[in-house]
Amino acid sequence: MPSSGPEVDTLATMLTGTPDLDDLAGLQAADVDGRLRLAALAGAQVRAIGEAVREDVLAPLARLRPRAVVVVAGRGTASRAAQLVSAVMAPWVDVPIVTASTLPGWVGPLDVVVVTGDDAGERVLADAAARAARRRAELVVDVPLEGPLADAASGAALDLSPRVPVPGEFRFIGHVVALLAVLTALRHVRTASGVPELSELADLLDEEAARNHPGHEMFHNAAKALATRVADRSTAWAGDTPAATVVAEHAARTFYAIAGVSAVGGSLSEAMMASVAVPEMRSTAVESIFHDPEIDGALTLPTRVQVVSSSAWEWVARRRMSTLADADLLTATPVDEPGRGVDTVAEPVDSPADLASLLVVALRIELAAVYLRLIGTSG
């Protein structure tokens, strides 16, 4: 029987130029930018926002009942975070949530404006902050308070700027939680129950990061397993609800931004329609066990669909995705409540209670993208 161990793993890395996913030393050596550690700081980002809330940074919001909460989101993860919060919270909050790339012209003293992004030099963010301050709207800033943005805010903003420095590609969860903190700070606005407590959410994210530690083998590491399912395979990401679809689109863009892997993100309904419209999508490897590549040419495998769902709707998602030839269900370990509406609801709906599960999945996706980058699949 061939021997195995650190020496064999090191030799494999030297011969191939890339580490194996279960080669801890190789992964650590390849992670020269510390991206695994940075991705694992999602829980720390949540705790930092919780600390800002305890310091009463958002206390002025407690006395308000605004006409609208306007979220002006910058490029990248901030925009997707705004879409996720709107999808989950808008039906359950007694105030309109408006997401935009620029400040709407009707904003005034009756509104709360949240400027969220990663680049303090992004002109549209500085412009939105300056105009919101001039119009005496209550302004919250979830962007580093520096450069043009600091000048534009001119001391008028409630400072929810990030306290844990991470690159923009790992700020999705931080942006989501900052927006949640703003909504829950509006004490005179009715909000449905189920919004996760920040300390509990931070614990869940830390537990997910710990489970996906590079020292854990693939069999016990969901992020590594996900990376292998995406590697060298045409992949589509699909969500079973509007909020899950945002996470699916975030997954597609994250894998491209971090690992250079191209994919498409959309809804589960779109994936199901594609599987019906495209005959090749219905073929499976089992149907091709007698395929001879020298005679028949290269085998075309169906696109693998990664289906994003919350823990509450897991069984509904499994039933719907059963028509797909090659699909995986991507969901978190059940948090508090069992699945809802399996027999009574044709289409699952989003609720604040689903946020914790979706954010845990988002963290797993980001860690998987880093693992894929480290093993060099993207070339």
N, C-alpha and C positions, 0 to 999 in steps of 0.2 A: 504494500500500500504506500503511495507517495506520501512523503512527509509534508507537514504544513506548519505554519508559525510565522513569527515576525520576519525571519530570514527569508522565507519563501516569498512573503508578500513584498518585501523590499526588492528581491530579485525580479519579481513580476513587474514592479513599477519601473525598474531600471530598463527592462527589456521592452516594455510597451510605451514608456514615456508618460503614462497616466496611471493613477492609483485605482485599485479595486475599491468598491464601495465599503467592503469590510476590512480594508487595510487602513487602520487608524493612523499609523505613522505617515502613510502616503497622503491621506486626506489632509492631515495637519500641515504637511510640507507644501501641498498644493495650494492651501488656503492662505496665500501670502497676504491677502487684504483683510483677513479675519472676518469674512462674510458670514460664516456660520454663527459666529458670536454675535455679529450685528443683527442678523435675522432673529436670533433668539432673544433679543432685547425687547420684544413686543410687550411682554409682561411689565418690564421696567418702564416702558412708555406709558402704560396704563396707570401704574402706580404714581408716576410723576404728575399726571393729570389729576389723579385723586388728591395728591398733596396740594396742588394749586387750588382745588376746590375747598379743601380744609383751611387753606389760608384766606378764604373768602375773596378770592380774585373775582369770582362771578357774583358776589353778593348783590351788586346793584340790579341784577336781573330779577331778584326775588320779588321786587315790588311792582314789576311790569306785567301788563297784559298787552303785548304788542299786536299791531294789526297784522304783521307777517314777520316770519324769520327768513331773511334773505341770505343765502349762502353764495358767495362769490368765490369760485374755486379756480385755482391755478391749474397748470397742466399736470398730467400724469396721475399719481395716486390720489391726489386731493380731489380731482374731478370724480374719480370712481367712488371714493369714500362718500362724497356728497350724494351721489346717485344711490348708494346702498342705504344711507340713513333716510333719504327721502322715500325709498321703496318700502322700508320697514316701518318708519314712524309716521309718515304723512297721514295714513288712514286712522291713526290712533292718538293723534295730538290735536287739541282743540285750537289750533292756529295754523294758518297756511304756511307750508314750507316751500320756498321758491329757490331753486338752484339756477345759477346763471354764470356765464363766463365774464360778464361785465355787470356793473351796477345798473339796475333798471332806473329809468328816469323818474319813476313815481315815488321812489324811496324818500322818506321824510322822518320827522321826529317820532312818529308812532311806530317805527319799525326797529327791529334788531337786525344788524348786519354782521355776518361772520365772514371774515376774509381768511381763507385757508389755502395753503400752498407750501412749497418747499424753497422757493427762490425769492428772497427779499428784493431782488433786482427786477422781478417781473413787473413790467410797467402797468399792466392792467390791474394788478393787485394794489400797487401804490396809488393808482388813480381811484380805485374803488374806496380805499381807506380814506383818502383825502376828501372825496365828495361826500362820503357818509358822515365824516366829521363836520363838514361845512353845513350839512343839512340837519345836524343835531340828532341823527339816528344813534342808537346805542351800538357801539362798535366793539366787536370782539376780534382779536387777531390770533390766528393759529398759523403763524408764519414767523420765522426768525425775525425779531425786531431789530433790524439793522439796515444800513444803507438807505435807499429811497423810501422804503416802507416806514422806517422809523421816523423819517422827516415828515412823511405824509400823515402818519397817525398823530404826531405832535402832542403826545401825552394824553390823547383823548380816548385811547383804546383800553379795554380790559385785556390784560396780557395773558394769553393762553399759549404763548409761543413754546415750541418744544424745548424741554429741559434735558432730554436724553439725545445726544447727537448721533444720528444714523443717516445713511444716504437716503435719498428720496424713494428709491425702490422698496425700502423697508418701512415707509411711513404710512402705509395704507391703514393699518389698524390704529395707529396713533391719531390719524385724522378722524376716523370714525368715532373714536371714543371722545375726542374733543368736541365734536358736534353733539354727541349724546349728552355730554356734560352741560352744554349750553341749554339744550331743550329741558333737561331735568331741573336746571336752575330756575326756570320760569315757574315759580310756585303758584302763581295765579292762573296758570294754564293747565287745564285738565289733560293728563297723560295716562294712557292705559297702563295697567300693571304689567310686570314681566320684564321691564328694562333691567339688564343685569347690573348688580352692584359692582362698582369698579374693583374693589378688593377681591371679590369672588372671581371676576373675569380675569384679573391679573394672575390669580392662582391657577385657573384653567390653562392660560397661555403658558405659564411657567411649566406646568405639568406636561403640556404638549411638547415644549422645547426639550424637556428632560427625556421624554420617551424617544425623541428623535436625535439624541446625542450621537455624535459620530462614533463613539465607543460601543454603541449598541448595534448588534448584527442586524442584517436586513430583515430577518424573520420577526424581529421585535421592533422594527423601526419603520413606521408607516411612510415617512418622508423618503427614505431610501427605496422602499418598495415602489412608491409612486414614480420616483426618478427612473427606475428600470422599466416601468410600464410605458413611459413616454419616450425613452431613448430609442433612436433609430426606427421610429414608427410614426406614420401620419396620425395626428391626434386632433380631435375636436373636443372642446370643453362646452358643456351644456348645463344650464340650471333649470330646476323644475318650478321655480317661482321667479318673479321679477328680481327679488333680492339675491337669490342664488344665481341668477343669470349675470348679475353684476360681478359676483365673485368668480364666475366662470370666465367672464371677459377679462377680469383682473388676472386670472391664471394664465390666459393666453398671452397677455402683454408682459407679464412677469417672466415667463419662460423665455420670451424673446429678448427682453431687456437684460436678463441675467445670464442665460445660457445660450442665447442665439438660436433658439429652436422656434421655428415658425409654426403657428397653430391658429385656429379660429375659435372664437367664443360666441355663444348664442344660447338660445333657449332649448330646452329638451324637446319642445314641440317641433322646432326647426330641425333638430337632429332626426327626429322620427320621420318627418316628411322627406328628408334627404335619403333616409334608408329605403323609403318606398320608391322614390323617383329615380335613384341611381342603382341599376342592377348589381354593379360591382360591390356596393355596400352590403348586399345580402349574402355574398359568398363568404365562407369561413374556411379556416385552415383544415378543419375536419373533412370538408368536402373535397379537399385537394391532397389527400394522403398519397395518391398514386401519381402526383405531379412530378414529372422529370424535367428539371430546368434545362437540360441539354437538348431535349426534344421539344418541349412545350414552351420554352422561354421562361423568363423570370416570373415568379408567382406574385400576383398582385393581391396583397392582403387588404381587407376592408379597413377603413379608417377606424381607429379605436376611439371611442367616446368616453370621456371622463365626466360622469354625471355628478354635479354638485347638488347636495340637498342638506337640509337641516336634520338633526336627529329626530325631531318630532314627525317629519314626513318621510322617514326612511322607507317604510313599507309601501307607501303610495308610489314613491319613486321606483322601487324595485319592480312593481307591477307594470308601470308605464314603460320602463326601459327594457322589458323582456322581449320586445320586438326587434331590438338592435342586435346585430350580429356579434359585435365585439364591444362590450361596454363594462366599465367599472363604476361602482357607486362610491362616491367620495363624501363621507360625512364624519362628524365627530362622534366620540363616545357619548351615549346619551347623558344629558346633563341632569335635569330634574324631573321632567315630566315624560310620560309615554307618548307614543305616536297619537295623533289626533285625526279623527275623521276618515279613517281608512275605508269604511264602508258607506259613509254618508256624504262625502265631499268628492266631487269629480275632479276638481282642480284645487290643489293646496294653495293656501293664502299665507302671506307673510304676517308675522306678529313680532313685537319686541322680544318675546321669549325665545325666538329663533336666532337672535343676534349672537349669543355666546357660541353656539354651535358653528355658525357661519364664520366667525372670526377665528375659531380654532382651525377650521379647514383652510382659511386663508393663510394662517401661519405655516401649516403643513406644506402648502403649495410653495410658499417662498423658500422654505428649507429644502424642498425637493429640487427646486430650480438651482439652488446653490450647489447641491450634490451633483446635479447633472453638469454644471459648469466645471466642477472640480475633476470629474473623470474625463473631461475633454471630449464629450460626445459631439459638441457643437463644432469641433474642429478648430 
